[in-house]
Amino acid sequence: MSPTPQERRAARHQLGAGPNTSGARRGPGGRRRPITVDAIIDTAFGIVEREGYEALTMRRVAAALETGPSSLYAHVVNKEDLDELLIGRLCAGIDLPEPDPADWRRQLIGVCTQLRDQYLRYPGISRAAFAAAPSNLDTLRVSEGMLALLLAGGIEPRAAAWALDALVLYVNAYSLEVSMVNSRLAGGEQHWVVGREELMRRFAALPDTFPHTKLHAAELTAGTVPDRFDFTLGLMIDGLGGARRDA
């Protein structure tokens, strides 16, 4: 008897890859082509890349594979399981450095930047990583690597664990915001995306009950999006100084 999707999911969490049994579907000319977990993941990524994460449903994936949703459920437990597989696939592409106590900050920023770049390849896909405890081994490999870097930097274990959560949340949120802006621009909704000049004009028109915003409007609107990403990550990581074991 073939393993159930739940059994395959459990196997992936234990071994990194469960049995990838396949069904079959008829393609053009009557050829039978397999439906596998990898095929489902590839198809889901294609949908997200073309249409955004909001368009991704089990029914939409099934239609793209020219099959019915029940065929997918023979391989994937549900949409949440598919989300987990997608994030795991992205995390599998991240290179983790050997922790260097003298260079751990730069290394940590590098891993976060890789994760950001993976998310930005697929509009809105970081939404799949919110409110989900990492259990896929590829995802856990990244969190393990980031934790190792924090510990190599001398950060106390509990602070390192909480900092890991905060850093991943920041990367997820940043990636989602950028994807939303790009989606609006691509969809002709420029009126929802405010440029720097317009934003400064709005800040300047605020009443005097917003003295700091008015005074520092230039600073609030300065810098490129990538620069802000690097700067904010640096602030978050530098803020861990008081949590070092030798502090």
N, C-alpha and C positions, 0 to 999 in steps of 0.2 A: 504494500500500500504506500502511495506517495505521501510524504510528510505534508502536514497542513501548513497554511501560511503562518500560523502562530508558532509552529515548531521550527519553520525556517527562520522566522524572526529571532527566536531564542538562539538558534544555532549561529546566526550572524553575530549576535552579541557575545557569544562564547568563543567563536573561532575566527571571526572576521569575515567569513563568507559561508553562508549556508548552501545546501544543495540547490542548484539553480535548475530545477526541473522545468520542462517546457511543455506547453500545449502546442497546438498548431492551428493555423488559419490558412485559408486559401488566398493566394495573391493573384495578380493578373495571370491569365493563362492557366489557372487551376493549380499552379504550383503551391505546395504546402510550405509555409514559412513558420518557424517557431515563435511562440510568445514566451519570452523569458523575463526574469526580473531586470536584467540589463536592458532589454529592448523596451520595457516599460519606462525605465529611468531615462533612457536616451530620448524617447518620445516625449516624456514630460518636460525635459530640458528644452526640446525644440519648441514646444508650445509656449513656455515661459519666455524664451528668447524672442519669439516673434510677437507674442500677444501680452506678455506680462504675467506675473504670478496670479493675479486675480482671475485670469482665464483658466487656470488649472483646476480641473475636476476629474474624478475618476471616469465620468461619462465622456468627457472631452478626450481623455487619453485613449479610451476604448474606441471612440469613433476614429481617431487618427490611426489606430492599429487595425481598423476595419473588423472589429469584433464587438462583442457585447460586454458590459461591465462585469458580468459574472465571470468572464474569462480572466479578468484582472484579479478578482478576489481569490482565484485559485493560486495566486502567487504573492499578492500583497494584501495585508490584513485590511487596511482601510486607507483613507487619505492621509491620516497622521503617520502611518507607517511609510507611505510614499514620501512624505515630507522628510522623514528621518533618513531615508535612503538618499534623497537628493542632497541634503546637507552633508551626509557622510561622503558622498562622491566628491563634493567640492573640497572637503577637508582632506581627502586622500591626495589631493594635488598640492598640498602645502609642504614645503621643505622645512624641517625643524633643525636648527643648528645644535651643535654640541654646546651645552651651557658653559659660558666663559664668565667667571665672577668679575673680571675686569671690563667686560663689554656687554653685560646682561641687558642694560637699558636699550642699547641700539638693537640687540638681537630681538628683544621683545617687541619693539616697534616694528621691526621687519616682519615678524610673524603676523602681527595685527594688520599690517599693510597687505600682506598676501591674502589674508582672509577677506579684507575689504575688496580687493581686486577680484577675487573669485565671486563674491556676491554681486558685484557690479556688472559682471558678464550676463547676468540673468535678472532682468528688472523686477525688483520687489521680492526676490526669493529669500532675502534675509528674514522676511516675515515668518517663514517656516521654522526659523530657529528660536523665535520668541516663546517663552513659557514652556519650553521643552527641556526636560532634564537630559543631558547627554548620556546616551546609552549605546549608540552605534560605536563600534570599536574605532572606526576611522575618525569620528568626531572626538572620542575620548583620547585618541593619540595626540590630537592638537592640544586639548586642555592639559594633558599630561606634560607635553613639551613646554607649554607656557608656565605651568606650575613649577617645573624644574628650573626655568630661567629665573622666576621670582625667588625661589629658594636659594639659587646660586648667588643671587644678589644680596643674600643675608636677611631677607624679609622673614619675619616671624611667621610660622605656618598658618595660623588662623588668618592673619592679615593677608597673607599670600592667597589663601583660598577665596577670601572675600574680594580681593583686588582682581583676581581672575574673573570672577563673575561680573564685576563692574566694567572691566575692559572689554569683555565679549559683548555685553549689553551695549556699550558705546559703539563698537564696530557695527553691530546689527542695526542700531538706530540710525547711525550716520548713513549706512548703505541704503537703508529704506528711504530716508529723506531724499538722497540724491536720485534714487530711482523714481520717486514720485515727481520731483521737479522735471527730470528728463522726459518722463511720460507725458506730463502736461505740455511741455514744449513741443514734443513730437505730435501730440494730438491737437495742436493749434489752440491751446488754452493759455497763451502767453499772458493774458490779463490776470491770471492767478499767480504768475511768477513776477515778483517785484524786483527791478534792477536796483543797483546801488544808488544812482542819482535820485530815483523816486523815493527810495527808502530814507535817504538823508533829508529830502524835502519834507517828508512826513514827520520825521523826528524834529526838524527845525520848527514845525508848526505846532508842536505839542505845547500845552500850557506849562506854566512855570512850576507846576507840581511834579514835573519830570526833569529836575535840574541836571541830574547825572547823564541821563539819556541824551538830552540836548547838547550838553557840553562835550560828550565823548561820542557823538554820532559818527565822526570819521573813524574812530577806532572800532566802533561796533560794526561798521560795514566794510572794514579794510580786509585785505588779504584774499588769496584764492581759496577755494574749497579744500584742495589737498594740503595747502599750508596750514589751514585751521585744523585739519585732521591730525597732522604731525604735532602741531603745537599743543593741542589739547591732550593727546596721548602723553606727550612729554610731561605736561603738568600733572596728570594723573599718576604717572610713574614716579616723578620726583617727589610727589606728596607722600610716597611710602617711606621716605627717609626716617620718619619717627617710629616706623614699625620694624626697623632693622633689629636683628637679634643683638647686635653690639651697641645699640643706641642707649 
